[in-house]
Amino acid sequence: MKRILAFILALAMSLSLLTACGDNANKEQDKTDLPKEDTVNDRSTVSKIAVLLPGSITDESWNQTAYEGLQTIAAQGYETAYTENVGSNDMESVFRSYCEEGYDFVIGHGAQYGDACCRVAEDYPNVNFFITGNAPEDVPADELPANIMFADYRECEGAYVCGVVAALMTKSGKVGYVGGGNNTTQQSDKNAFIDGVASVSSEIEVKTVITGTFDDSALGKETAIAMMEDGVDVILQTCDHTGLGVLEACSEKGVYCLGYTSDQSALVADGLCLTSMLVDIPYMISSQIDLIKAGNYGGQTFPGLHDGVVSMSAFSDKVPADVAEKVNAVIEQIKNGEVVVTPNYSENLSLIHI
């Protein structure tokens, strides 16, 4: 009887060990079925692309060129979407909406989208974001979300060149700048334009207005006419649809102007558009896809005149050959580093406003 009991106890212990081993094996198998940490955050694919725009796709400028770039991408087989006129109150919600809809590459077209993008990006680590502008100044570079690329393009270099053109072409000794939304890019353009003018002559007056909007052509026209009545005879505008009003005023009043983002010479009569500051936005956007696929995405980049992202359109026949030569020399000096145009985001400079 004792031997029988001992045998039963030994058998029970063996079965218990086998069951425990079986449970452990199942638990180990469950662990191997879990997604690994490095595959959870794989951001090297792009299939759906969305763009947030601050204005209208018919502005013949900043927004339209981004829209055209998006259409080029769509023709390559990507699913695309865009939202126009996304203001500060709606930025974060629109970003989140696209992320929730499965878009894996979301673009905020302008520096003003940086703060909202930073807040959203941390909640969607598998989504890549792109901001066509500088990173928020209050966020240290090493604390920026890893899934955002900021293209701190040197539009200010083009604005500086426009300042040189304006200073060389003015007859009244008064030139003007009309900006759109009050963001860092617009402030930087304004300040660079002022510096470009001053590099030619400190005696030339620069009158500036930041209108506060990119989408009010009537206000743009009204602002330009007010400048003209005060003696301004060359105006740079960098304000998209608002800028169309500036160009209209220049065309009607026979005043020189400088275009923005695209070649706007066809929008102004009699060759009055002396040249346009160009920004190759379609290339900036499409080139990000290659970076994403290479698995090398995030951080900051600084394109400008040196790599052709910023450039100047052909001069109008109103620009004398000697002026064109001087301007082209300045462009080359910026490209080779002899002249350095540093972004200046200050809102208050010692200059004349209207």
C-alpha distance (Angstrom), angle and dihedral (degrees) to the residues before:
residue distance angle dihedral
M1 . . .
K2 3.82 . .
R3 3.81 90.3 .
I4 3.81 90.6 51.3
L5 3.82 92.3 50.6
A6 3.80 91.3 48.0
F7 3.81 90.2 51.3
I8 3.83 92.2 50.6
L9 3.83 92.0 49.2
A10 3.82 91.7 49.2
L11 3.80 90.9 49.5
A12 3.81 91.9 50.1
M13 3.81 91.4 50.4
S14 3.81 91.1 50.5
L15 3.78 92.4 50.6
S16 3.80 90.0 48.8
L17 3.81 91.8 53.0
L18 3.80 91.9 47.6
T19 3.81 91.2 51.3
A20 3.81 91.7 49.1
C21 3.80 91.3 49.5
G22 3.80 89.7 49.2
D23 3.82 91.1 52.0
N24 3.80 91.8 49.5
A25 3.79 91.0 49.2
N26 3.79 90.4 52.5
K27 3.81 91.2 48.7
E28 3.81 91.4 51.4
Q29 3.79 89.6 49.2
D30 3.82 89.7 51.8
K31 3.80 89.9 53.7
T32 3.79 92.8 53.3
D33 3.80 89.9 52.2
L34 3.82 91.9 58.3
P35 3.84 116.4 98.7
K36 3.78 112.6 -102.1
E37 3.78 119.2 -117.0
D38 3.82 93.6 -116.8
T39 3.81 92.9 54.9
V40 3.79 94.8 46.7
N41 3.82 90.6 65.6
D42 3.81 98.1 42.2
R43 3.82 105.8 144.1
S44 3.80 99.3 165.8
T45 3.80 96.8 106.6
V46 3.80 131.2 76.8
S47 3.79 125.9 -168.8
K48 3.81 108.1 139.4
I49 3.81 122.2 43.8
A50 3.81 128.2 -173.3
V51 3.81 132.7 -178.1
L52 3.80 130.7 -156.3
L53 3.82 110.4 -150.4
P54 3.82 126.7 -163.7
G55 3.82 93.0 -149.7
S56 3.78 146.2 8.3
I57 3.81 126.4 -46.3
T58 3.82 88.1 -133.0
D59 3.81 95.9 61.9
E60 3.84 93.9 106.4
S61 3.79 86.2 -131.2
W62 3.80 142.6 51.0
N63 3.79 99.0 -2.0
Q64 3.78 98.0 36.9
T65 3.79 93.2 53.2
A66 3.82 90.2 51.1
Y67 3.79 89.7 49.7
E68 3.81 90.4 50.5
G69 3.79 89.5 50.9
L70 3.79 89.8 51.5
Q71 3.81 90.5 51.6
T72 3.79 90.1 53.0
I73 3.79 89.3 53.2
A74 3.81 91.5 47.3
A75 3.81 89.4 54.7
Q76 3.80 87.8 59.9
G77 3.80 90.3 62.6
Y78 3.80 102.7 -93.2
E79 3.79 121.3 134.6
T80 3.80 107.7 -119.7
A81 3.79 140.2 -175.0
Y82 3.79 138.2 172.3
T83 3.78 140.5 -169.2
E84 3.79 121.3 -150.8
N85 3.80 128.9 -146.6
V86 3.81 96.2 17.6
G87 3.79 104.8 175.9
S88 3.79 130.6 -167.9
N89 3.81 94.7 -87.4
D90 3.79 93.0 57.1
M91 3.81 104.1 35.6
E92 3.79 98.7 97.1
S93 3.81 95.5 42.7
V94 3.81 92.5 50.0
F95 3.80 91.4 48.9
R96 3.80 90.6 50.7
S97 3.78 92.8 45.5
Y98 3.80 92.5 56.9
C99 3.81 91.4 46.6
E100 3.79 91.2 51.6
E101 3.81 89.6 49.9
G102 3.80 90.5 58.5
Y103 3.80 101.3 -102.2
D104 3.79 107.3 154.6
F105 3.82 98.4 -169.7
V106 3.82 116.6 45.3
I107 3.80 123.5 178.6
G108 3.78 129.1 -158.6
H109 3.80 105.4 -159.3
G110 3.78 102.2 -144.9
A111 3.79 142.0 26.8
Q112 3.81 89.8 -97.0
Y113 3.82 89.3 74.2
G114 3.82 94.3 60.5
D115 3.80 100.5 92.7
A116 3.81 95.0 46.5
C117 3.79 90.8 46.0
C118 3.80 91.9 52.9
R119 3.80 90.6 53.1
V120 3.80 92.5 50.0
A121 3.82 100.6 38.9
E122 3.79 95.1 67.0
D123 3.82 89.8 58.3
Y124 3.81 92.7 52.3
P125 3.83 107.0 43.6
N126 3.83 92.8 166.3
V127 3.81 93.1 58.4
N128 3.81 122.5 84.9
F129 3.80 117.7 -141.5
F130 3.80 130.9 -163.7
I131 3.81 127.5 -163.8
T132 3.80 118.5 -166.4
G133 3.78 92.8 -146.0
N134 3.76 144.3 44.0
A135 3.79 124.8 -51.5
P136 3.83 118.4 -100.1
E137 3.78 108.9 -79.1
D138 3.80 93.3 -137.3
V139 3.82 94.0 58.3
P140 3.85 116.0 79.4
A141 3.81 113.2 -126.4
D142 3.81 92.4 -117.6
E143 3.82 90.8 54.2
L144 3.80 97.4 53.3
P145 3.82 113.3 115.4
A146 3.80 109.5 -94.5
N147 3.81 93.2 -130.9
I148 3.84 96.2 63.0
M149 3.80 127.0 85.7
F150 3.80 116.0 -161.6
A151 3.81 115.6 -159.4
D152 3.79 100.6 -155.0
Y153 3.79 89.4 -172.3
R154 3.77 117.0 -173.4
E155 3.79 98.4 -117.8
C156 3.78 84.1 149.0
E157 3.82 88.4 71.2
G158 3.79 89.4 61.9
A159 3.80 91.1 45.5
Y160 3.81 89.5 52.3
V161 3.82 89.9 53.1
C162 3.81 89.1 49.3
G163 3.80 88.2 53.9
V164 3.80 89.7 54.6
V165 3.82 90.8 50.0
A166 3.80 92.2 48.2
A167 3.80 92.6 49.1
L168 3.80 92.6 49.1
M169 3.82 93.1 47.1
T170 3.81 103.3 42.0
K171 3.78 118.2 107.5
S172 3.79 97.2 179.8
G173 3.79 96.2 50.7
K174 3.83 89.7 -121.9
V175 3.81 125.3 104.2
G176 3.79 132.5 171.9
Y177 3.79 144.2 -146.3
V178 3.83 124.4 -157.7
G179 3.81 117.0 -167.7
G180 3.79 133.8 -176.1
G181 3.80 127.3 -143.4
N182 3.76 117.7 13.2
N183 3.81 98.1 -108.5
T184 3.79 135.4 128.9
T185 3.81 95.6 -95.1
Q186 3.79 92.6 53.7
Q187 3.79 92.5 46.7
S188 3.80 90.0 48.6
D189 3.81 91.7 49.8
K190 3.78 91.2 49.4
N191 3.80 93.5 49.7
A192 3.80 93.5 45.0
F193 3.81 90.5 50.6
I194 3.80 89.2 52.8
D195 3.82 90.5 49.5
G196 3.80 91.6 49.1
V197 3.79 90.9 52.7
A198 3.81 91.7 47.5
S199 3.81 91.3 51.1
V200 3.81 87.0 66.1
S201 3.81 99.9 36.9
S202 3.78 135.0 -11.5
E203 3.80 88.8 -155.0
I204 3.80 94.8 70.8
E205 3.79 115.3 99.3
V206 3.81 117.8 -132.3
K207 3.77 117.7 -156.6
T208 3.81 116.0 -166.5
V209 3.79 137.2 -172.0
I210 3.79 127.8 -178.6
T211 3.80 99.7 -161.4
G212 3.80 95.8 -164.0
T213 3.80 93.9 -127.9
F214 3.78 140.2 72.8
D215 3.79 94.4 -163.0
D216 3.81 110.3 58.4
S217 3.79 113.3 89.1
A218 3.81 91.8 173.2
L219 3.80 90.1 58.8
G220 3.79 90.3 46.9
K221 3.78 91.5 53.5
E222 3.80 92.5 45.9
T223 3.81 91.0 50.1
A224 3.81 93.1 49.1
I225 3.80 92.9 48.8
A226 3.81 90.5 50.9
M227 3.81 88.8 53.6
M228 3.79 92.0 48.3
E229 3.80 91.2 50.9
D230 3.79 86.7 55.7
G231 3.80 91.9 54.4
V232 3.83 103.2 -93.3
D233 3.81 111.3 148.7
V234 3.86 102.4 174.8
I235 3.84 123.9 46.3
L236 3.81 132.3 -174.5
Q237 3.81 114.8 -159.9
T238 3.81 124.5 -170.0
C239 3.80 98.6 171.6
D240 3.82 108.9 104.3
H241 3.82 112.4 -143.6
T242 3.81 90.5 7.7
G243 3.79 85.9 55.2
L244 3.80 91.8 59.2
G245 3.79 86.7 69.1
V246 3.79 89.7 52.7
L247 3.81 90.6 52.1
E248 3.79 90.8 47.7
A249 3.79 91.3 53.2
C250 3.79 91.9 48.7
S251 3.80 91.1 49.5
E252 3.81 92.2 50.4
K253 3.82 96.2 43.2
G254 3.81 98.1 39.8
V255 3.81 94.4 -118.0
Y256 3.82 125.3 147.4
C257 3.78 118.0 -110.2
L258 3.80 140.4 -179.4
G259 3.82 120.9 -135.6
Y260 3.77 130.8 -136.1
T261 3.83 137.2 -133.2
S262 3.81 95.6 -20.2
D263 3.81 132.2 38.4
Q264 3.80 100.5 -84.0
S265 3.80 97.7 177.5
A266 3.81 91.9 111.4
L267 3.82 90.4 59.2
V268 3.79 94.5 61.6
A269 3.80 127.6 62.2
D270 3.80 128.5 -119.6
G271 3.81 98.6 10.3
L272 3.80 91.7 -67.1
C273 3.81 91.3 141.9
L274 3.79 97.5 85.3
T275 3.82 95.0 -167.5
S276 3.80 138.5 -38.5
M277 3.77 131.2 -122.0
L278 3.80 104.5 -125.3
V279 3.81 127.3 -154.4
D280 3.81 116.2 -170.5
I281 3.78 95.6 -139.8
P282 3.83 96.1 161.2
Y283 3.81 89.6 58.3
M284 3.80 92.6 45.0
I285 3.80 90.7 54.8
S286 3.81 99.2 40.9
S287 3.81 93.6 46.5
Q288 3.80 90.3 60.7
I289 3.81 90.8 66.6
D290 3.81 91.0 62.4
L291 3.81 90.0 50.7
I292 3.78 91.3 50.4
K293 3.81 93.1 49.6
A294 3.80 89.7 49.0
G295 3.80 88.9 56.9
N296 3.79 91.1 -122.0
Y297 3.77 103.5 113.2
G298 3.79 135.7 137.5
G299 3.78 137.2 50.2
Q300 3.78 128.4 68.1
T301 3.79 135.7 -47.5
F302 3.81 128.7 -170.0
P303 3.82 111.9 -152.7
G304 3.79 121.0 172.9
L305 3.79 144.2 131.8
H306 3.81 91.9 -33.5
D307 3.82 93.7 66.5
G308 3.80 99.9 30.9
V309 3.79 97.5 -109.8
V310 3.82 85.4 115.9
S311 3.81 117.5 38.4
M312 3.79 143.2 143.9
S313 3.80 126.6 -108.3
A314 3.80 123.0 -127.2
F315 3.78 115.6 -67.6
S316 3.78 120.7 -105.3
D317 3.79 116.7 -112.6
K318 3.81 85.0 -110.7
V319 3.82 88.3 74.0
P320 3.81 110.6 88.1
A321 3.80 117.8 -129.9
D322 3.80 93.8 -113.5
V323 3.82 91.3 53.0
A324 3.81 91.3 48.8
E325 3.80 89.4 50.6
K326 3.80 92.5 52.2
V327 3.80 92.3 47.5
N328 3.81 92.9 48.3
A329 3.81 88.9 51.1
V330 3.82 89.8 55.4
I331 3.82 90.6 49.4
E332 3.80 90.4 53.9
Q333 3.81 91.0 47.4
I334 3.80 89.9 54.9
K335 3.80 92.1 46.9
N336 3.80 93.7 51.8
G337 3.80 94.1 42.7
E338 3.79 97.2 -111.2
V339 3.80 88.3 119.2
V340 3.82 114.9 36.8
V341 3.79 118.5 -161.3
T342 3.80 108.3 -162.7
P343 3.82 119.4 -163.7
N344 3.79 109.7 -107.4
Y345 3.80 114.3 -167.3
S346 3.80 96.7 -178.0
E347 3.80 115.0 133.3
N348 3.79 95.3 -158.9
L349 3.75 121.4 59.5
S350 3.79 129.7 156.3
L351 3.80 98.7 -96.9
I352 3.76 142.2 111.7
H353 3.80 118.7 -85.1
I354 3.78 128.4 -174.0
